[in-house]
Amino acid sequence: MNKILKYAYFMIGFALVISMGACVKNRNTNATDFSQITPILEIRDNISGIGNDAGLSNFGKASLSFTSDTGTFSFYVNLASEFTLDHDITVTVGIDNAALQSYNADPANAVDYELMPDSIFSLAATQVTIKAHERVALVSVDVYANKIDPSKSYMLPISITDASGINISGNFGTIYYHVIGNCLAGTYDVVGTRTNYTGAVSGGIISSVSDLSANSPKIVIPVDPTHTLVDYANLGGSGWAYSLTYDCSAGGNLVAVGNDVALASALAGTFSITTATYDPVLKQIYLLSTYTNTSGNARVVEEWLTKE
């Protein structure tokens, strides 16, 4: 009887161990099974490994934006493997001109980038160390926004070039930092007037005229190679903006539209840009616009923006 009970207990225990093992193995079916992966070095944008700015699939995420004259941008080189290693790994990174050329050669990519000049950035170190039993090391690069020509599109592709014999990821071995240029983008001196009417322009009476030169300078901000935004009149930061489209490579007419939703005093639907021109020789934008406020009084804004 005791033998039977012992055998029964053994079989129950064995089955329990098997079932527990199955539960552990399948606790997260969406997780990467590193046990099936040869160790690989890759670029990640954060230490957790969640989310990534590296690789062509994440190209748009590597667009640079600045809140000061110098921007510091960082990423991790990451050991993707089942286990960490028992020795240090020296990882070398560098500017990858071949990655830039390959990107520009693809006809599916609309923007043709120039390699960012070395006067615009500083790569703190080209070699970093992943310590034994660890997975990541931090790489940082400083980019000097005040030295960037806003009319040019620059790329700063940084790749892992050597990983102490460990395979380098083909998909995530390069991060494509970039800025989009536009020939209209930059800083402009402003002169102009805002004329306030009592009633409509036709038949109305001019009540006051404001000098807009006090709003100088203005920044024309690039959205893409043909599209920019610039503040309207003296309403900087209010969300009222001109949206300007101009083909820098082909020239032609400047197309301007405006947003009348952001200004509470504007009567919806009354905003109109009657004239918009760009002189590429003088590098001057001319904009003449009108709207009616909610009291039925017309406003006429005339601006000349000349690039510094």
Backbone as CSV, one residue per row, in Angstrom:
resi,resn,N_x,N_y,N_z,CA_x,CA_y,CA_z,C_x,C_y,C_z
1,MET,0.826,-1.208,0.000,0.000,0.000,0.000,0.859,1.256,0.000
2,ASN,1.934,1.230,0.881,2.825,2.378,0.937,3.522,2.596,-0.388
3,LYS,3.897,1.532,-1.070,4.555,1.654,-2.376,3.627,2.306,-3.392
4,ILE,2.365,1.927,-3.342,1.393,2.496,-4.288,1.237,3.989,-4.031
5,LEU,1.120,4.352,-2.737,0.972,5.765,-2.410,2.200,6.563,-2.820
6,LYS,3.403,6.020,-2.560,4.624,6.719,-2.948,4.690,6.921,-4.454
7,TYR,4.277,5.911,-5.214,4.302,6.023,-6.677,3.313,7.085,-7.151
8,ALA,2.134,7.071,-6.497,1.109,8.050,-6.877,1.585,9.462,-6.595
9,TYR,2.225,9.665,-5.406,2.748,10.974,-5.059,3.821,11.411,-6.043
10,PHE,4.663,10.475,-6.436,5.739,10.787,-7.378,5.175,11.243,-8.729
11,MET,4.162,10.532,-9.212,3.574,10.867,-10.515,2.874,12.228,-10.455
12,ILE,2.201,12.504,-9.335,1.530,13.804,-9.195,2.562,14.920,-9.184
13,GLY,3.636,14.714,-8.416,4.693,15.709,-8.346,5.360,15.926,-9.688
14,PHE,5.621,14.868,-10.429,6.261,14.958,-11.740,5.381,15.750,-12.706
15,ALA,4.090,15.439,-12.691,3.156,16.159,-13.573,3.092,17.638,-13.210
16,LEU,3.158,17.923,-11.901,3.099,19.310,-11.460,4.321,20.102,-11.938
17,VAL,5.487,19.469,-11.854,6.711,20.124,-12.314,6.651,20.398,-13.797
18,ILE,6.180,19.443,-14.576,6.061,19.614,-16.031,5.117,20.762,-16.359
19,SER,3.972,20.782,-15.667,2.996,21.849,-15.961,3.525,23.206,-15.572
20,MET,4.263,23.270,-14.446,4.836,24.555,-14.051,5.878,25.019,-15.041
21,GLY,6.661,24.113,-15.559,7.665,24.467,-16.563,7.015,25.012,-17.812
22,ALA,5.901,24.411,-18.203,5.197,24.884,-19.394,4.650,26.273,-19.166
23,CYS,4.156,26.524,-17.943,3.613,27.849,-17.645,4.688,28.922,-17.706
24,VAL,5.865,28.627,-17.167,6.947,29.599,-17.188,7.385,29.882,-18.608
25,LYS,7.492,28.851,-19.412,7.962,29.015,-20.780,7.014,29.878,-21.589
26,ASN,5.718,29.811,-21.309,4.732,30.477,-22.138,4.117,31.701,-21.455
27,ARG,4.787,32.224,-20.421,4.165,33.327,-19.687,4.039,34.594,-20.514
28,ASN,4.829,34.743,-21.572,4.740,35.936,-22.423,5.031,35.531,-23.856
29,THR,3.998,35.219,-24.591,4.191,34.729,-25.957,4.674,35.817,-26.896
30,ASN,4.566,37.095,-26.473,5.002,38.196,-27.331,6.456,38.595,-27.095
31,ALA,7.079,38.054,-26.066,8.460,38.425,-25.749,9.426,37.770,-26.731
32,THR,10.569,38.434,-26.950,11.619,37.854,-27.790,12.256,36.682,-27.070
33,ASP,12.354,35.551,-27.735,13.000,34.372,-27.168,14.487,34.423,-27.478
34,PHE,15.265,35.035,-26.564,16.690,35.219,-26.803,17.451,33.896,-26.838
35,SER,16.841,32.813,-26.322,17.526,31.519,-26.342,17.727,31.016,-27.761
36,GLN,16.957,31.573,-28.692,17.071,31.161,-30.092,17.892,32.152,-30.917
37,ILE,18.521,33.159,-30.260,19.211,34.212,-30.985,20.693,34.216,-30.661
38,THR,21.523,34.253,-31.691,22.944,34.476,-31.501,23.131,35.886,-30.972
39,PRO,24.043,36.116,-30.017,24.236,37.474,-29.492,24.455,38.502,-30.602
40,ILE,23.740,39.625,-30.497,23.789,40.682,-31.508,23.939,42.021,-30.806
41,LEU,24.741,42.899,-31.391,24.829,44.273,-30.911,23.918,45.140,-31.760
42,GLU,23.129,45.990,-31.114,22.186,46.871,-31.800,22.160,48.227,-31.113
43,ILE,21.533,49.184,-31.775,21.320,50.509,-31.193,19.895,50.585,-30.666
44,ARG,19.776,51.054,-29.430,18.480,51.325,-28.823,18.480,52.763,-28.337
45,ASP,17.305,53.373,-28.254,17.267,54.761,-27.801,17.040,54.870,-26.302
46,ASN,16.789,53.747,-25.646,16.643,53.809,-24.191,17.075,52.487,-23.572
47,ILE,17.344,52.511,-22.296,17.932,51.360,-21.616,16.943,50.208,-21.459
48,SER,15.650,50.516,-21.453,14.655,49.464,-21.258,14.500,48.578,-22.478
49,GLY,14.902,49.091,-23.642,14.718,48.316,-24.871,13.328,48.457,-25.453
50,ILE,12.475,49.251,-24.804,11.118,49.472,-25.321,11.127,50.742,-26.163
51,GLY,10.740,50.607,-27.419,10.782,51.747,-28.317,12.177,51.909,-28.881
52,ASN,12.265,52.403,-30.088,13.560,52.516,-30.743,13.521,53.607,-31.789
53,ASP,14.625,54.353,-31.874,14.772,55.372,-32.906,15.730,54.928,-34.003
54,ALA,16.283,53.743,-33.887,17.311,53.295,-34.826,16.699,52.573,-36.024
55,GLY,17.489,52.515,-37.111,17.076,51.781,-38.302,16.193,52.592,-39.218
56,LEU,16.124,52.155,-40.473,15.303,52.862,-41.454,13.816,52.816,-41.096
57,SER,13.396,51.757,-40.419,11.978,51.650,-40.052,11.579,52.710,-39.031
58,ASN,12.549,53.274,-38.342,12.283,54.321,-37.348,12.895,55.662,-37.760
59,PHE,13.089,55.853,-39.058,13.791,57.031,-39.555,13.160,58.325,-39.042
60,GLY,11.858,58.439,-39.113,11.178,59.666,-38.711,11.381,60.004,-37.246
61,LYS,11.580,58.997,-36.399,11.768,59.232,-34.971,13.134,59.851,-34.666
62,ALA,14.075,59.755,-35.611,15.426,60.277,-35.390,15.589,61.695,-35.921
63,SER,14.471,62.385,-36.178,14.522,63.784,-36.591,14.931,64.638,-35.394
64,LEU,15.878,65.539,-35.599,16.413,66.342,-34.504,15.577,67.601,-34.301
65,SER,15.311,67.926,-33.053,14.666,69.191,-32.705,15.443,69.789,-31.540
66,PHE,15.370,71.101,-31.399,16.238,71.795,-30.459,15.448,72.757,-29.586
67,THR,15.858,72.841,-28.327,15.298,73.821,-27.403,16.369,74.814,-26.955
68,SER,17.601,74.634,-27.430,18.698,75.540,-27.106,19.712,75.482,-28.243
69,ASP,20.768,76.286,-28.139,21.770,76.335,-29.199,22.506,75.010,-29.372
70,THR,22.619,74.238,-28.295,23.269,72.929,-28.371,22.305,71.860,-27.888
71,GLY,22.103,70.836,-28.725,21.263,69.713,-28.338,22.121,68.479,-28.125
72,THR,21.919,67.772,-27.015,22.633,66.532,-26.750,21.682,65.365,-26.984
73,PHE,22.080,64.458,-27.859,21.245,63.312,-28.233,22.001,62.031,-27.884
74,SER,21.298,61.109,-27.260,21.957,59.907,-26.747,21.208,58.646,-27.167
75,PHE,21.965,57.566,-27.270,21.382,56.245,-27.508,22.256,55.207,-26.807
76,TYR,21.732,53.988,-26.714,22.485,52.899,-26.118,22.911,51.905,-27.195
77,VAL,24.128,51.370,-27.056,24.463,50.154,-27.782,24.074,49.011,-26.848
78,ASN,23.340,48.068,-27.369,22.663,47.066,-26.551,23.052,45.658,-26.984
79,LEU,23.382,44.817,-26.008,23.658,43.403,-26.265,22.350,42.637,-26.199
80,ALA,21.867,42.171,-27.342,20.642,41.372,-27.404,21.047,39.903,-27.391
81,SER,20.824,39.238,-26.260,21.241,37.844,-26.107,20.488,37.224,-24.948
82,GLU,20.551,35.898,-24.849,19.876,35.209,-23.742,20.563,35.541,-22.425
83,PHE,21.895,35.534,-22.445,22.658,35.816,-21.242,23.633,36.958,-21.497
84,THR,24.005,37.678,-20.433,25.100,38.623,-20.536,26.410,37.839,-20.636
85,LEU,27.484,38.537,-20.940,28.784,37.891,-21.107,29.656,38.128,-19.879
86,ASP,30.640,37.252,-19.689,31.491,37.336,-18.505,32.722,38.197,-18.724
87,HIS,32.722,38.968,-19.827,33.855,39.840,-20.120,33.359,41.153,-20.737
88,ASP,34.195,42.182,-20.673,33.853,43.475,-21.269,33.792,43.365,-22.787
89,ILE,32.905,44.198,-23.389,32.804,44.272,-24.847,33.120,45.703,-25.263
90,THR,34.122,45.873,-26.097,34.444,47.195,-26.632,33.666,47.395,-27.933
91,VAL,32.871,48.463,-27.968,32.022,48.735,-29.127,32.495,50.044,-29.769
92,THR,32.705,49.998,-31.078,33.138,51.182,-31.819,31.983,51.697,-32.669
93,VAL,31.751,53.004,-32.619,30.725,53.635,-33.449,31.386,54.714,-34.289
94,GLY,30.732,55.073,-35.385,31.299,56.110,-36.240,30.286,56.656,-37.215
95,ILE,30.630,57.764,-37.846,29.775,58.365,-38.860,29.822,57.487,-40.104
96,ASP,28.651,57.137,-40.614,28.544,56.150,-41.695,28.076,56.830,-42.986
97,ASN,29.039,57.291,-43.770,28.702,57.971,-45.022,28.032,57.017,-46.010
98,ALA,28.398,55.731,-45.951,27.788,54.749,-46.854,26.288,54.627,-46.588
99,ALA,25.890,54.740,-45.331,24.458,54.682,-44.996,23.721,55.879,-45.588
100,LEU,24.369,57.042,-45.552,23.786,58.247,-46.173,23.634,58.055,-47.674
101,GLN,24.670,57.571,-48.324,24.629,57.393,-49.774,23.569,56.375,-50.166
102,SER,23.452,55.319,-49.386,22.432,54.304,-49.670,21.035,54.888,-49.526
103,TYR,20.828,55.723,-48.506,19.526,56.358,-48.316,19.194,57.264,-49.494
104,ASN,20.147,58.103,-49.886,19.901,59.040,-50.984,19.682,58.335,-52.314
105,ALA,20.246,57.141,-52.467,20.132,56.407,-53.728,18.765,55.754,-53.902
106,ASP,18.005,55.670,-52.816,16.693,55.025,-52.885,15.678,56.031,-53.437
107,PRO,15.095,55.772,-54.620,14.154,56.730,-55.217,12.882,56.916,-54.398
108,ALA,12.638,56.027,-53.446,11.442,56.158,-52.611,11.594,57.264,-51.563
109,ASN,12.827,57.723,-51.333,13.071,58.765,-50.333,13.070,60.135,-51.001
110,ALA,12.180,60.996,-50.566,11.959,62.283,-51.251,13.035,63.310,-50.967
111,VAL,13.627,63.256,-49.781,14.604,64.271,-49.382,16.018,63.756,-49.635
112,ASP,16.840,64.585,-50.274,18.245,64.254,-50.516,19.079,64.982,-49.459
113,TYR,19.763,64.216,-48.611,20.478,64.794,-47.479,21.965,64.976,-47.769
114,GLU,22.545,66.001,-47.129,23.987,66.181,-47.100,24.521,65.617,-45.785
115,LEU,25.752,65.126,-45.808,26.372,64.691,-44.566,26.601,65.909,-43.681
116,MET,26.202,65.816,-42.429,26.349,66.936,-41.512,27.835,67.263,-41.338
117,PRO,28.240,68.522,-41.582,29.651,68.891,-41.419,30.112,68.694,-39.987
118,ASP,31.392,68.323,-39.820,31.886,68.045,-38.471,31.971,69.295,-37.600
119,SER,31.817,70.470,-38.205,31.787,71.700,-37.411,30.456,71.879,-36.678
120,ILE,29.460,71.087,-37.035,28.125,71.235,-36.473,27.885,70.277,-35.312
121,PHE,28.678,69.213,-35.201,28.428,68.222,-34.163,29.729,67.791,-33.503
122,SER,29.586,67.146,-32.357,30.725,66.568,-31.648,30.308,65.227,-31.063
123,LEU,30.963,64.173,-31.508,30.721,62.831,-30.981,31.693,62.621,-29.828
124,ALA,31.164,62.543,-28.618,32.009,62.547,-27.421,33.041,61.431,-27.430
125,ALA,32.653,60.239,-27.840,33.584,59.104,-27.875,33.157,58.150,-28.972
126,THR,34.129,57.598,-29.677,33.816,56.627,-30.731,33.934,55.194,-30.219
127,GLN,34.403,55.016,-28.998,34.455,53.689,-28.375,33.815,53.749,-26.996
128,VAL,32.959,52.783,-26.726,32.354,52.640,-25.401,32.471,51.181,-24.983
129,THR,32.291,50.933,-23.708,32.467,49.577,-23.175,31.194,49.100,-22.502
130,ILE,30.736,47.927,-22.931,29.681,47.222,-22.202,30.385,46.330,-21.190
131,LYS,30.212,46.620,-19.923,30.910,45.894,-18.880,30.427,44.448,-18.782
132,ALA,31.297,43.590,-18.273,30.934,42.188,-18.057,29.647,42.099,-17.241
133,HIS,28.757,41.204,-17.657,27.477,40.948,-16.995,26.484,42.112,-17.148
134,GLU,26.788,43.053,-18.039,25.852,44.123,-18.347,25.472,44.061,-19.828
135,ARG,24.494,44.885,-20.215,23.983,44.798,-21.588,24.182,46.070,-22.406
136,VAL,24.314,47.232,-21.759,24.267,48.486,-22.506,25.425,49.413,-22.154
137,ALA,25.710,50.317,-23.104,26.619,51.438,-22.874,26.046,52.641,-23.611
138,LEU,26.244,53.817,-23.047,25.631,55.034,-23.569,26.574,55.751,-24.537
139,VAL,25.995,56.223,-25.657,26.712,57.042,-26.636,25.977,58.369,-26.748
140,SER,26.730,59.483,-26.739,26.112,60.809,-26.832,26.778,61.627,-27.924
141,VAL,25.985,62.468,-28.562,26.504,63.389,-29.574,25.881,64.762,-29.341
142,ASP,26.708,65.806,-29.409,26.226,67.179,-29.310,26.066,67.753,-30.715
143,VAL,24.930,68.419,-30.958,24.678,69.075,-32.244,24.424,70.551,-31.970
144,TYR,25.141,71.411,-32.712,25.085,72.852,-32.477,24.058,73.484,-33.420
145,ALA,22.868,73.699,-32.878,21.751,74.189,-33.695,22.050,75.536,-34.314
146,ASN,22.795,76.379,-33.598,23.059,77.729,-34.096,24.044,77.743,-35.261
147,LYS,24.653,76.603,-35.581,25.571,76.513,-36.713,24.939,75.848,-37.936
148,ILE,23.703,75.402,-37.783,23.032,74.703,-38.872,22.467,75.709,-39.873
149,ASP,22.739,75.492,-41.136,22.115,76.266,-42.201,20.698,75.721,-42.380
150,PRO,19.654,76.491,-41.989,18.294,75.944,-42.020,17.767,75.676,-43.417
151,SER,18.473,76.144,-44.434,18.026,75.883,-45.796,18.495,74.520,-46.302
152,LYS,19.344,73.833,-45.520,19.914,72.564,-45.976,19.393,71.400,-45.144
153,SER,19.285,70.252,-45.803,18.887,69.020,-45.121,20.151,68.224,-44.805
154,TYR,20.384,68.013,-43.517,21.583,67.304,-43.077,21.214,65.962,-42.455
155,MET,22.105,64.978,-42.656,21.959,63.705,-41.977,23.242,63.399,-41.220
156,LEU,23.074,62.823,-40.038,24.193,62.367,-39.230,23.956,60.889,-38.907
157,PRO,24.294,59.986,-39.854,24.093,58.559,-39.599,25.241,58.006,-38.755
158,ILE,24.912,57.404,-37.626,25.913,56.810,-36.738,25.665,55.309,-36.680
159,SER,26.716,54.536,-36.961,26.603,53.081,-37.004,27.564,52.424,-36.031
160,ILE,27.195,51.236,-35.587,28.158,50.375,-34.893,29.080,49.807,-35.964
161,THR,30.374,50.060,-35.846,31.322,49.594,-36.864,32.124,48.386,-36.411
162,ASP,32.221,48.183,-35.094,32.934,47.006,-34.573,32.369,46.663,-33.203
163,ALA,32.202,45.369,-32.947,31.585,44.924,-31.695,32.357,43.781,-31.065
164,SER,33.682,43.822,-31.176,34.543,42.797,-30.560,34.166,41.390,-30.991
165,GLY,33.858,41.247,-32.270,33.559,39.928,-32.813,32.108,39.509,-32.721
166,ILE,31.277,40.288,-32.038,29.854,39.969,-31.937,29.146,40.503,-33.175
167,ASN,28.139,39.777,-33.635,27.395,40.206,-34.822,26.720,41.563,-34.575
168,ILE,26.670,42.373,-35.622,26.029,43.685,-35.565,24.686,43.607,-36.280
169,SER,23.654,44.150,-35.680,22.311,44.090,-36.258,22.266,44.766,-37.626
170,GLY,21.669,44.077,-38.602,21.502,44.654,-39.928,20.374,45.672,-39.971
171,ASN,19.359,45.496,-39.110,18.208,46.398,-39.107,18.374,47.572,-38.171
172,PHE,19.087,47.361,-37.054,19.173,48.391,-36.020,20.614,48.712,-35.645
173,GLY,21.509,48.605,-36.601,22.911,48.928,-36.366,23.251,50.370,-36.663
174,THR,22.284,51.132,-37.193,22.517,52.542,-37.561,21.354,53.394,-37.075
175,ILE,21.673,54.566,-36.571,20.641,55.561,-36.248,20.831,56.746,-37.186
176,TYR,19.746,57.183,-37.812,19.806,58.197,-38.871,19.347,59.558,-38.338
177,TYR,20.165,60.189,-37.518,19.827,61.543,-37.081,19.766,62.465,-38.307
178,HIS,18.780,63.379,-38.336,18.654,64.247,-39.500,17.853,65.505,-39.171
179,VAL,18.087,66.538,-39.970,17.292,67.761,-39.928,16.857,68.072,-41.355
180,ILE,15.627,68.539,-41.500,15.081,68.850,-42.817,15.309,70.322,-43.120
181,GLY,15.882,70.602,-44.267,16.147,71.975,-44.673,15.110,72.500,-45.656
182,ASN,15.062,73.798,-45.754,14.124,74.461,-46.648,14.705,75.833,-46.956
183,CYS,14.708,76.231,-48.231,15.369,77.490,-48.598,14.700,78.707,-47.968
184,LEU,13.440,78.588,-47.562,12.775,79.709,-46.900,13.099,79.754,-45.409
185,ALA,13.527,78.638,-44.844,13.724,78.562,-43.399,14.835,79.490,-42.945
186,GLY,14.668,80.035,-41.756,15.701,80.900,-41.206,15.114,82.069,-40.431
187,THR,15.965,83.034,-40.131,15.582,84.216,-39.349,15.402,85.416,-40.275
188,TYR,14.303,86.139,-40.081,13.946,87.250,-40.969,13.736,88.537,-40.184
189,ASP,14.233,89.645,-40.768,13.868,90.975,-40.296,12.493,91.313,-40.874
190,VAL,11.695,92.002,-40.081,10.311,92.275,-40.471,10.027,93.771,-40.470
191,VAL,9.393,94.250,-41.526,8.768,95.578,-41.540,7.351,95.381,-42.063
192,GLY,6.459,96.276,-41.660,5.089,96.160,-42.131,4.126,96.920,-41.257
193,THR,2.865,96.832,-41.622,1.818,97.555,-40.898,0.583,96.683,-40.723
194,ARG,-0.145,97.006,-39.697,-1.469,96.424,-39.475,-2.437,97.597,-39.434
195,THR,-3.342,97.640,-40.392,-4.299,98.744,-40.501,-5.656,98.288,-39.994
196,ASN,-6.179,99.011,-39.010,-7.474,98.688,-38.417,-8.551,99.615,-38.976
197,TYR,-9.622,99.017,-39.435,-10.735,99.787,-40.002,-11.936,99.722,-39.065
198,THR,-12.702,100.773,-39.084,-14.043,100.735,-38.503,-14.989,100.439,-39.647
199,GLY,-15.548,99.245,-39.648,-16.336,98.783,-40.778,-15.469,98.033,-41.765
200,ALA,-15.958,97.910,-42.982,-15.239,97.180,-44.023,-14.141,98.033,-44.613
201,VAL,-13.264,97.388,-45.390,-12.195,98.137,-46.059,-12.798,99.120,-47.043
202,SER,-13.720,98.616,-47.827,-14.391,99.478,-48.800,-15.459,100.306,-48.094
203,GLY,-15.230,101.611,-48.064,-16.187,102.503,-47.418,-15.976,102.668,-45.934
204,GLY,-15.036,101.916,-45.356,-14.780,102.022,-43.930,-13.823,103.162,-43.612
205,ILE,-13.577,103.363,-42.339,-12.695,104.432,-41.874,-11.508,103.806,-41.151
206,ILE,-10.301,104.269,-41.493,-9.103,103.775,-40.813,-9.066,104.353,-39.399
207,SER,-9.058,103.454,-38.414,-9.055,103.901,-37.017,-7.648,103.958,-36.433
208,SER,-6.748,103.089,-36.913,-5.374,103.109,-36.408,-4.488,102.280,-37.325
209,VAL,-3.169,102.572,-37.257,-2.175,101.808,-38.015,-1.044,101.441,-37.057
210,SER,-0.710,100.157,-37.002,0.347,99.674,-36.109,1.594,99.330,-36.909
211,ASP,2.756,99.652,-36.346,4.040,99.310,-36.948,4.425,97.903,-36.493
212,LEU,4.683,97.002,-37.446,4.987,95.612,-37.121,6.472,95.318,-37.009
213,SER,7.318,96.338,-37.193,8.761,96.086,-37.145,9.218,95.685,-35.747
214,ALA,8.424,96.003,-34.730,8.784,95.627,-33.362,8.760,94.110,-33.168
215,ASN,8.121,93.398,-34.113,8.039,91.938,-34.015,9.215,91.243,-34.691
216,SER,10.165,92.038,-35.140,11.347,91.497,-35.789,12.352,91.042,-34.714
217,PRO,13.057,89.908,-34.924,12.965,89.050,-36.107,11.889,87.976,-35.940
218,LYS,11.566,87.334,-37.048,10.671,86.182,-37.047,11.431,84.967,-37.573
219,ILE,11.026,83.803,-37.083,11.647,82.550,-37.511,10.700,81.835,-38.462
220,VAL,11.185,81.531,-39.662,10.435,80.699,-40.598,10.865,79.258,-40.357
221,ILE,9.930,78.431,-39.923,10.232,77.078,-39.450,9.952,76.055,-40.547
222,PRO,10.935,75.194,-40.891,10.689,74.183,-41.931,9.860,73.014,-41.415
223,VAL,8.917,72.582,-42.217,8.146,71.369,-41.946,8.661,70.238,-42.823
224,ASP,8.922,70.562,-44.081,9.559,69.652,-45.022,10.237,70.536,-46.073
225,PRO,10.869,69.959,-47.116,11.630,70.801,-48.051,10.831,71.865,-48.793
226,THR,9.512,71.764,-48.814,8.711,72.770,-49.526,7.722,73.504,-48.629
227,HIS,7.636,73.148,-47.362,6.575,73.668,-46.496,7.188,74.302,-45.257
228,THR,6.762,75.531,-44.935,7.232,76.229,-43.737,6.073,76.895,-43.010
229,LEU,6.345,77.292,-41.765,5.378,78.029,-40.960,6.048,79.285,-40.425
230,VAL,5.268,80.381,-40.302,5.784,81.615,-39.721,4.631,82.335,-39.018
231,ASP,4.951,82.977,-37.889,3.924,83.690,-37.122,3.274,84.799,-37.944
232,TYR,2.000,85.006,-37.673,1.212,86.036,-38.353,1.289,87.351,-37.578
233,ALA,1.555,88.434,-38.275,1.515,89.793,-37.703,2.268,89.872,-36.385
234,ASN,1.604,90.361,-35.351,2.252,90.514,-34.045,1.737,89.485,-33.048
235,LEU,1.260,88.358,-33.542,0.608,87.378,-32.673,1.507,86.171,-32.415
236,GLY,2.788,86.409,-32.198,3.742,85.333,-31.984,3.347,84.438,-30.822
237,GLY,3.423,83.122,-31.073,3.139,82.151,-30.030,1.671,81.872,-29.809
238,SER,0.779,82.545,-30.539,-0.654,82.352,-30.315,-1.212,81.190,-31.118
239,GLY,-0.417,80.650,-32.027,-0.898,79.580,-32.892,-1.388,80.086,-34.234
240,TRP,-1.490,81.427,-34.372,-1.876,82.007,-35.660,-0.648,82.011,-36.554
241,ALA,-0.688,81.266,-37.626,0.509,81.124,-38.462,0.153,81.146,-39.932
242,TYR,1.079,81.693,-40.722,1.034,81.492,-42.159,1.657,80.129,-42.459
243,SER,1.040,79.413,-43.359,1.611,78.176,-43.869,2.050,78.453,-45.307
244,LEU,3.377,78.375,-45.536,3.948,78.768,-46.823,4.481,77.547,-47.559
245,THR,4.174,77.462,-48.827,4.693,76.380,-49.668,5.444,76.982,-50.837
246,TYR,6.680,76.542,-50.992,7.520,77.050,-52.077,8.514,75.963,-52.455
247,ASP,8.599,75.663,-53.744,9.522,74.641,-54.237,10.886,75.277,-54.459
248,CYS,11.795,75.017,-53.541,13.109,75.664,-53.604,13.904,75.252,-54.833
249,SER,13.711,74.038,-55.303,14.491,73.549,-56.445,13.928,74.041,-57.774
250,ALA,12.602,74.270,-57.828,11.971,74.647,-59.087,11.560,76.114,-59.141
251,GLY,11.582,76.794,-57.986,11.120,78.178,-57.968,9.612,78.244,-58.112
252,GLY,9.132,79.227,-58.847,7.692,79.352,-59.068,7.050,80.264,-58.039
253,ASN,5.749,80.085,-57.852,4.979,80.968,-56.980,5.010,80.502,-55.536
254,LEU,4.957,81.474,-54.642,4.791,81.185,-53.224,3.303,81.007,-52.960
255,VAL,2.954,79.902,-52.332,1.557,79.638,-51.974,1.435,79.790,-50.460
256,ALA,0.510,80.641,-50.021,0.346,80.903,-48.594,-1.107,80.729,-48.191
257,VAL,-1.303,80.078,-47.062,-2.632,79.960,-46.460,-2.495,80.349,-44.990
258,GLY,-3.593,80.691,-44.359,-3.544,81.126,-42.968,-4.598,80.447,-42.130
259,ASN,-4.359,80.450,-40.834,-5.261,79.822,-39.885,-5.997,80.909,-39.105
260,ASP,-7.309,80.962,-39.225,-8.060,81.998,-38.507,-8.777,81.435,-37.292
261,VAL,-8.483,80.192,-36.937,-9.160,79.568,-35.798,-8.525,79.996,-34.478
262,ALA,-7.197,80.248,-34.510,-6.468,80.486,-33.271,-6.704,81.860,-32.670
263,LEU,-7.254,82.782,-33.417,-7.466,84.136,-32.909,-8.938,84.334,-32.563
264,ALA,-9.204,84.547,-31.271,-10.600,84.620,-30.810,-11.357,85.794,-31.407
265,SER,-10.644,86.879,-31.747,-11.329,88.071,-32.250,-11.637,88.001,-33.743
266,ALA,-11.177,86.942,-34.436,-11.421,86.839,-35.875,-12.768,86.182,-36.151
267,LEU,-13.464,86.714,-37.118,-14.707,86.100,-37.564,-14.343,84.911,-38.454
268,ALA,-14.773,83.732,-38.069,-14.373,82.507,-38.764,-14.681,82.598,-40.257
269,GLY,-13.714,82.195,-41.043,-13.903,82.140,-42.483,-13.607,83.422,-43.220
270,THR,-13.190,84.469,-42.503,-12.967,85.760,-43.167,-11.511,85.999,-43.532
271,PHE,-10.611,85.161,-43.047,-9.187,85.385,-43.300,-8.860,85.105,-44.765
272,SER,-8.103,86.023,-45.375,-7.744,85.858,-46.781,-6.361,86.439,-47.026
273,ILE,-5.514,85.681,-47.720,-4.213,86.192,-48.145,-4.367,86.627,-49.591
274,THR,-4.337,87.926,-49.801,-4.594,88.445,-51.143,-3.344,88.427,-52.020
275,THR,-2.169,88.560,-51.407,-0.921,88.546,-52.170,0.161,87.816,-51.369
276,ALA,0.904,86.932,-52.032,2.035,86.236,-51.410,3.106,86.049,-52.473
277,THR,4.298,86.606,-52.230,5.387,86.456,-53.194,6.692,86.173,-52.456
278,TYR,7.635,85.574,-53.195,8.975,85.368,-52.660,9.987,85.771,-53.721
279,ASP,10.938,86.636,-53.336,12.007,87.063,-54.219,13.286,86.334,-53.813
280,PRO,13.721,85.330,-54.589,14.894,84.541,-54.209,16.193,85.329,-54.258
281,VAL,16.227,86.437,-55.011,17.438,87.263,-55.069,17.555,88.090,-53.790
282,LEU,16.465,88.765,-53.425,16.452,89.559,-52.196,16.225,88.695,-50.957
283,LYS,15.790,87.459,-51.186,15.407,86.545,-50.093,14.350,87.219,-49.214
284,GLN,13.328,87.693,-49.911,12.284,88.459,-49.242,10.903,87.854,-49.509
285,ILE,10.149,87.696,-48.417,8.765,87.220,-48.479,7.846,88.428,-48.291
286,TYR,6.843,88.539,-49.163,5.850,89.615,-49.029,4.478,88.980,-48.850
287,LEU,3.746,89.432,-47.830,2.431,88.871,-47.526,1.448,90.004,-47.237
288,LEU,0.321,89.974,-47.924,-0.755,90.933,-47.696,-2.013,90.130,-47.377
289,SER,-2.592,90.384,-46.206,-3.738,89.591,-45.778,-4.792,90.464,-45.108
290,THR,-6.008,89.927,-45.071,-7.113,90.643,-44.438,-7.977,89.665,-43.652
291,TYR,-8.677,90.206,-42.651,-9.724,89.441,-41.979,-10.686,90.425,-41.340
292,THR,-11.813,89.929,-40.916,-12.807,90.744,-40.226,-12.946,90.237,-38.801
293,ASN,-12.932,91.162,-37.842,-13.077,90.693,-36.466,-14.550,90.455,-36.134
294,THR,-14.800,89.966,-34.953,-16.172,89.578,-34.581,-17.098,90.788,-34.423
295,SER,-16.541,91.981,-34.411,-17.365,93.206,-34.358,-17.662,93.738,-35.747
296,GLY,-17.162,93.030,-36.791,-17.442,93.448,-38.160,-16.458,94.464,-38.707
297,ASN,-15.324,94.638,-38.038,-14.322,95.605,-38.486,-13.167,94.894,-39.201
298,ALA,-12.755,95.487,-40.309,-11.720,94.868,-41.136,-10.322,95.134,-40.578
299,ARG,-9.421,94.186,-40.832,-8.011,94.313,-40.482,-7.193,93.951,-41.721
300,VAL,-6.194,94.793,-42.041,-5.323,94.538,-43.188,-3.890,94.497,-42.676
301,VAL,-3.201,93.399,-42.949,-1.821,93.217,-42.482,-0.911,93.078,-43.692
302,GLU,0.116,93.930,-43.743,1.088,93.919,-44.841,2.479,93.731,-44.221
303,GLU,3.184,92.680,-44.675,4.488,92.355,-44.077,5.535,92.077,-45.163
304,TRP,6.723,92.594,-44.912,7.891,92.226,-45.718,8.881,91.532,-44.776
305,LEU,9.238,90.305,-45.084,10.197,89.552,-44.287,11.465,89.344,-45.118
306,THR,12.572,89.883,-44.650,13.839,89.797,-45.378,14.817,88.959,-44.569
307,LYS,15.379,87.950,-45.204,16.244,87.001,-44.485,17.533,87.667,-44.019
308,GLU,17.893,87.403,-42.784,19.117,87.972,-42.208,20.356,87.321,-42.834
